[in-house]
């Protein structure tokens, strides 16, 4: 019995009928449909797009923004220079003056004041010229010596301020010394060709010049309006056009 079962099993494995010994027909591959298998999208093969060749590469052009970037430009601001101006004779209450161009024949003003009143720097500047001796001789009338004792300063505004007929020069005042507005330069007197006149300061305004140029030193600009302004406390200076 056991042997019969083994023989039948052998025929079946060989594809034959156990009863007839004839091979059993195998099913056709198309006789039974294959089951449908759905592949998840994540498992589908990727489609790779190749990079373009160098010849096919488009040139990247960067177009600037239509609104240009503003450039910060610092605009200089003109700041007016402020000068501190002082009336040249102190105290100003003892001084008297008038328009005197007609009497001189050139722009200048005589400031009448008691002898010994202080003659001071109109503004900050540097002493330009000093005459320490009264060398004027009426018999020879040297025009360059008519001022007697005198001092001129070159103000920080570039203007030359000159006072003559002084009775004395303040110690320490010499060419090249820097002075401040209101600093004493000398004292009112009547030296030079003013010996026979009341004490006063001959006050002149001019371009910077050398000491021997007495014509310019004695006055090129009418001081009268500036003396009025300084006496009233206004800080103004002359504008001198290029000579």
C-alpha positions in Angstrom: 0.0 0.0 0.0 2.8 2.4 1.0 4.6 1.6 -2.3 1.5 2.3 -4.4 1.2 5.7 -2.9 4.8 6.5 -3.6 4.4 5.5 -7.3 1.3 7.7 -7.7 3.2 10.6 -6.2 6.1 10.1 -8.6 3.8 10.1 -11.6 2.2 13.3 -10.5 5.6 15.0 -10.0 6.6 13.9 -13.5 3.5 15.4 -15.0 1.9 12.1 -16.0 -1.4 10.5 -15.2 -0.8 8.1 -12.4 -3.2 5.8 -14.0 -2.2 5.8 -17.6 1.4 7.0 -17.4 0.6 9.8 -20.0 2.0 13.3 -19.3 -0.6 15.7 -18.1 -1.0 18.9 -20.2 0.4 22.0 -18.5 -1.7 25.0 -18.5 -1.1 27.6 -21.2 0.5 30.8 -20.0 -2.4 32.7 -21.5 -5.0 30.4 -20.1 -5.2 32.2 -16.8 -4.8 36.0 -16.6 -2.1 37.4 -14.4 -3.2 39.4 -11.4 -3.0 43.2 -11.8 -0.3 44.8 -9.6 -0.5 48.5 -8.9 2.9 50.1 -8.4 2.9 53.1 -6.0 4.0 56.3 -7.7 6.9 56.6 -5.4 8.4 53.4 -6.9 8.0 54.5 -10.5 11.3 55.1 -12.3 12.4 58.8 -12.3 12.7 60.7 -15.6 16.1 62.5 -15.6 16.4 65.6 -17.8 20.0 66.1 -18.8 21.8 69.4 -18.3 22.1 71.5 -21.4 25.4 71.5 -23.1 27.6 74.6 -22.8 26.5 75.7 -26.3 22.9 75.6 -25.3 23.3 77.5 -22.1 21.6 80.8 -22.1 23.5 83.8 -20.9 22.1 85.2 -17.6 21.7 88.9 -17.9 21.1 90.8 -14.7 18.9 93.8 -15.4 19.4 96.6 -12.8 16.4 98.0 -11.1 14.6 100.7 -13.0 14.9 103.0 -9.9 18.5 104.1 -9.7 20.1 104.0 -6.3 20.5 107.6 -5.0 24.1 108.7 -4.3 24.5 110.6 -1.0 26.3 113.8 -1.8 27.2 116.1 1.0 26.4 119.6 0.0 28.7 122.1 1.7 26.9 124.7 3.7 28.3 128.2 3.7 28.6 129.4 7.2 29.1 133.2 7.5 32.2 134.2 9.6 31.3 136.3 12.6 33.7 139.0 13.6 33.7 140.7 17.0 34.3 144.4 16.3 35.1 147.1 18.8 35.0 150.9 18.5 38.6 152.0 18.3 38.6 154.5 21.1 37.5 153.5 24.5 35.4 154.4 26.2 33.4 155.3 23.1 31.3 157.7 25.1 34.2 160.2 25.2 34.8 160.1 21.4 33.3 162.3 18.8 33.7 162.0 15.0 32.1 163.2 11.8 32.3 162.5 8.1 35.6 164.1 7.1 36.4 163.0 3.6 36.0 166.5 2.3 38.5 167.9 4.8 41.1 165.3 4.2 40.7 164.9 0.4 40.8 161.1 0.9 38.8 158.5 3.0 39.7 158.9 6.7 38.1 160.0 9.9 39.5 161.9 12.8 38.1 160.6 16.2 38.3 163.4 18.7 38.9 162.2 22.2 40.7 163.4 25.4 44.4 162.8 25.4 45.2 159.5 27.0 42.0 157.8 26.0 42.7 154.2 24.9 43.2 153.3 21.3 42.3 149.6 20.9 42.2 146.9 18.3 39.1 146.9 16.2 39.1 143.1 16.0 41.4 140.1 16.4 44.5 140.4 14.3 48.2 140.9 14.1 50.2 144.1 14.6 51.4 145.2 11.2 53.3 148.4 11.8 54.4 150.6 14.7 56.0 154.0 14.9 57.5 154.5 18.3 58.9 158.0 17.8 57.5 161.3 16.7 60.1 162.2 14.0 57.9 164.7 12.0 59.6 168.0 11.3 57.3 170.8 10.2 60.2 172.5 8.3 60.7 169.4 6.1 57.2 167.9 6.2 58.1 164.4 5.4 54.7 162.9 4.4 55.6 159.4 5.7 56.2 160.9 9.2 53.0 163.0 9.5 51.3 160.4 11.7 53.8 160.7 14.6 53.3 157.8 16.9 51.0 155.3 15.2 49.9 151.6 15.1 48.4 149.5 12.3 47.0 146.0 12.6 46.0 143.5 10.0 42.6 142.2 11.1 41.5 138.6 10.7 39.1 139.9 8.1 42.2 140.8 5.9 41.7 144.6 6.4 44.3 147.0 7.6 43.2 149.3 10.5 45.5 152.3 11.2 45.5 154.9 14.0 48.0 157.8 14.2 48.8 160.9 16.3 49.0 158.8 19.4 50.6 160.1 22.6 52.1 156.7 23.5 52.4 153.1 22.4 51.2 150.3 24.8 54.2 148.3 26.0 54.6 145.0 24.2 52.9 146.2 21.0 55.3 145.4 18.1 55.0 144.0 14.6 54.0 140.4 14.5 52.3 140.4 17.9 48.8 138.9 17.9 46.1 141.1 19.5 42.5 140.6 20.5 39.5 142.8 19.8 39.5 145.6 22.4 43.2 145.2 23.3 45.0 148.4 24.0 47.4 149.4 21.3 48.2 153.0 22.4 46.7 156.2 23.7 45.1 159.2 22.1 47.4 162.3 21.5 48.4 164.9 18.9 51.8 163.9 17.7 53.1 164.3 14.1 51.5 167.1 12.2 48.6 167.2 14.7 50.7 169.0 17.4 48.7 172.2 17.1 45.3 170.5 16.9 43.0 169.0 19.6 44.0 165.4 20.6 42.5 162.8 18.3 43.2 159.6 16.4 43.5 159.7 12.6 41.7 156.5 11.7 42.2 154.8 8.3 41.0 151.6 6.7 42.9 150.1 3.7 44.2 147.0 2.0 47.2 145.3 3.5 50.2 147.3 2.5 53.8 147.9 3.5 54.6 150.6 6.1 56.1 153.0 3.6 53.0 153.1 1.6 51.6 156.0 3.5 49.0 156.9 0.8 47.2 153.6 1.3 47.9 153.5 5.0 46.2 156.8 5.7 42.9 155.5 4.3 41.3 154.0 1.2 37.8 153.2 2.6 35.5 155.7 4.4 35.5 154.6 8.1 32.5 156.8 9.1 29.7 154.2 8.5 31.7 151.5 10.2 32.5 153.7 13.2 28.8 154.4 13.6 28.0 150.6 13.4 30.8 149.6 15.9 29.7 152.3 18.3 26.2 150.9 18.2 27.4 147.4 18.8 27.2 145.9 15.2 29.9 143.5 14.0 30.5 144.6 10.5 33.7 144.9 8.4 34.5 146.6 5.1 34.5 144.6 1.8 37.6 145.5 -0.1 37.6 144.7 -3.8 40.8 143.4 -5.3 43.0 146.4 -6.0 
